[in-house]
Amino acid sequence: MSAGGGTKAIIAALAANAGIAVAKFVGFLVTGSSSMLAEAVHSLADTSNQGLLLLGQKTSKRRATREHPFGFGRDRYFYSFIVALMLFTLGAAFALYEGIHKIIEPQPLETPVVAVVILLVAICLEGYSFFTAMGESRKIKGNASWWRFIRQAKEPELPVVLLEDSGALLGLVFALLGVGLSVLTGDPVFDGIGTVLIGVLLGVIAIILIVEMKSLLIGEGATDTDLATIVDELAAGKVERVIHIRTQYLGPDELLVAAKLALVPGLDTAAIATAIDDAEARVRAKVPVATLIYLEPDLDRETR
């Protein structure tokens, strides 16, 4: 993912969520709707989340130090993990608490038309943010399904924004249904039910993000396709075969490759060095994200 593409999607989401959060809080103060309050807190959390994603992008660009010789690329994973936790605690947990409270002690809505108008405007703004993220994601996902893209993407920002915006749009629909049914039936308990549905939805999305970001944070290897390409490029020229290989993403744009190679017998020191350099060049040409490559020539004891 290009940095510009990810940043564009994040800024679009931040601007949309900030405006929506203000409108929803005003709607809650006017109507007293628990769905509106849950959605307002959700939008406030989303706004903070976009700020954390931007912070992660910035801090990940710091230069490597003696204590962190491989740099700070995983900062983007760390802040994305924090975003998932915030979505769970501030979004899901609060919505569930507020929804259950309003089901137990339902309160009539005041001026519900205000809530409906705000929710419809919010759907338009969230839709803009969602389609911006989709447009940026299409540039890198290729023919993969959206679910596979979310599961396999090494760049955390777009999957996070996509899932957040999806949850926000569905949550707005639930809030609209809750307010609408409360008005049509005269029973405010539907507003509480809509709020609970918002909480369940946000909880599911947060758990998906927590699982995916944790996997990236503790270290994922190259995809099967990239790994096969790396092995094929290493096992060429003066390299007879790859004895052993390990890969790990140090950040979305940095893949570490470490391998033992069995070289053609009888090479002198200069020829070995040239064979190693050529192997590195072949890998970088086909898999540019492989920025750190450590190759060790060894005897092919298995063949012997």
N, C-alpha and C positions, 0 to 999 in steps of 0.2 A: 504494500500500500504506500502510495506516495504520501509524504508528510503533509503536502498541501491538501490532498484529498481528505485525509483524516481530519485535519484542522478545520476545513470548510464545513464538514458534517457536524463537528463538535460546536462550532460557533453558531451554526444555524439552530441547533438544538438548544444551546444556551439562551439565545435571544428569544426563541419561542417560549421556552419554559419560564423565563423570568417574567415576560409579559403575562403569561397565563396564570402564574402563581399570584400576581397582584390582583388580577381580575377575579380569580376564584375566592381569595380571601374577602374581597369586597362582596361577592355573591353570598358567602357564608354569613357575613355580618348582617346582610339585608334579609336573607331567607331563613337562617338557622338550620340549613340542610346539613346533615352529617356527611352525606355524599360529597357535597361541595367542600366541606372541611377536609375530608380525607383526600380529595383530589388536590386541594390547595397545598397540603403538606407534601403530597406526592410530587407536585410540580416544584416546590421549594427544594426538596431533596434532589430532584433531577437537575435543577439549576446548579446546586452545589457540586453535583457529580460531574457536570461538564467542566466546571472549574478545576476539579481534581484531575480530570483527563488531560487538560491543557498543562497543568502543573507537571504531570508525569512526563509529557512530551518534552517539556523544557529541561527538567532535571536529568532525564536520560541522556542528554547530549553532553553532559559534563565529561571532561577528559579523564582518562584512567589515572589512578594513583597507585602508590606502592601497596596500600591496603586493599585496593580494588583494581588489580592489574587488568582485568577484563572489562573495565568500564562500568557504566551504570545503566545499561540498556534495559535491565529488568525493572527499573523504576516504573516503566509503563505498565508492567504486569502488576506491580505492587499497588499502584494507585487505582487500577481497574478492579483489583480485588477489594479495596476499600470501598469503591463505588458499589459493588455488589452487596457488601455488608450494610451500607447505608440504605440501599434500596430495601433491604429486608427489615431493618430496624425502624427507620423513619417512615418508610412507605407501608410495608405489609403489616407490621406489628401494630402501628397506630391505627390503620384502617380497620383491622380486625377488632381492636379494642373499642373504637368509636362505634363501629357497626353493631356489635353485640350490645353495647350500652343503649343505643337508640332502639334496638329491638325490644329490650327489656323495659325501657322507659321511653316509648315513642312520644315525640313532640310535633305538633302541627307546623307545617311550613308557612312562612310569611312571604308574600310576593313571589311565588314560585316562577313567574314568567321571567324574572330577572335571572334566576338560575339557569333556565332553559336557554336564554339568549347567550349568556356567558359560556355555557357548555358548547353551544353550536359554534361560537367564535373560536373557542379553544380547539375544537375538532379541526377547524380549518388551519390553525397555526401548527398544531401537531402534525397534521397531514403534510404541510410544507416541510417540516423538519424530517419526517419519515421518508418522503420521496427524495429529499436531498441525500440522505444516508443511503437509500437504495441505489441512487444513481452513481454515487462514489463506489459502492460495493460491487456493482456490476463490472466496473473497470478491472477488477482483480479476481473475481470469483469464477470467471469463465463459464463453463457448462455445468459446474457443480450446483447441486440444489442449495437452497438457502440454509437448510438445516446442516448440510455438510460443510458449507462455508463457515457457519457459526462454530461448528465443532472443530474444524481443522485450521482456521485462520490463526496465524502467529501474531498478527497485529491486533491488539485487543480493542482499540477504540471503536471501529466500525461495528463489530458484533455487539458491543455494549450499547451503542447508540441505537442500533436497529432493534434490539430487544426492549430497551427502555421506551422507545417511541411506539413500538407495537403494543406494549403494555399500557402506555398512556392513552392510545386511541381506543383500545378495548375498555379501559377503565372509564373513559369519558362516556362511552356507550352505556356501560352499567350505571353510571351516575345519572345519565339522561333517562334511562328506563326507571331507575328508582324514584326520581323526582316526578316523572310523568305518571307512573302508576299511583304514586301517593296523591297526586292531584285528581286523577280520574276516579279513584276509588274512595278518596277521602280518608284513607288509612295510611298514616305516616310510617308505619312499620316497613313499607316497601323501600323507603329511603334508607333504613338501616340495613335491609337485605342487600340493596345495591352496594352499600359500603362494605359489607362482608365479602361480597363477590370481588370487589376491587382489591381487598386485602389478600384473598386467596390467589388471585391472578398475580399480584406483585410478589407474593411469596414464591410461587412456582418459578417466575422469571429470575428472581434473586438467587434461588438455589441452583438453577442452570448456570448462571453467571459465576457463582461461587465455585462450583465444580470445575468449570472450564478455566477460570483465572488461576485457581490453585494448581491445576495441572501445568499451566504455563510458568507459574512462579517457581515451582520446584524443578522445572527443567524438562522440556520436551525435545525429542530428537527430530531429525529430518523426516519429512513425509516419505512414504514408500516410494513414490515416484522419484523424488529428489535423491533418496538414498541409492536407488538402482542406477540413476544417472552418474552419481559420484563414483560408485564402484566400477561402472563401465569405463569411465574416463581415467580412473587410476590404473586399471588393469589393461594398459595399452603401452605401446612403445617398448621400453626395456623392462617393464614390469610384467612378470609372469602371472601373478595373481595377488589378490588382497587377502592377507592372512587373517587380519583382525581389524575391525573398524568400529568407532564410536562417534556419534554426533550429538550435539546439544545446542539449542538456541540460547545465546547469551542475551538476546534482545530480539525484537522483531526483525531487525535488519542485520543481525550478526549470528552466523552459524559457525560453531566450532567443529572442525573435523580432525580426528586423530586416528591414524591407521598404521599398521605394520604391513610392509610390502615385501613380497618375494621378488627379487630382481634376477635378471638373466645372470647365470654364473660367469665368473671370470672378469667382471668389470673392475677397473681400477678406481681409485678414489675420485678422480675428476669425472669419470663417466657416471659413477653413482650419484654425485652431486647434480650432474646435468639431468639424469633420469628423474630425480626427485623434483627438481625445478620444473621440468616439463610436465610432470604429473600434476603439480599444483596449478600450473597455467591452464591445463586442460579442464580441471575442475572449475576454476574461477570463470572460465569462458562460458561454461554451460550452466553453472549454478552461482551467479554473482553474489548471492547472500552468504556464501562460504568465504568469510573474510579472514578467518583464522584457521590455518591448516598446518598440522604437525604430522610429518610422515617419517617413519623409521624403517630403514632397510633391515631386513632380517633374513635368516636362513629358512628355507621352506622345509622344516623338519618333518612335516606330515608326508611330503613326497619322498623324502629320504628314507 
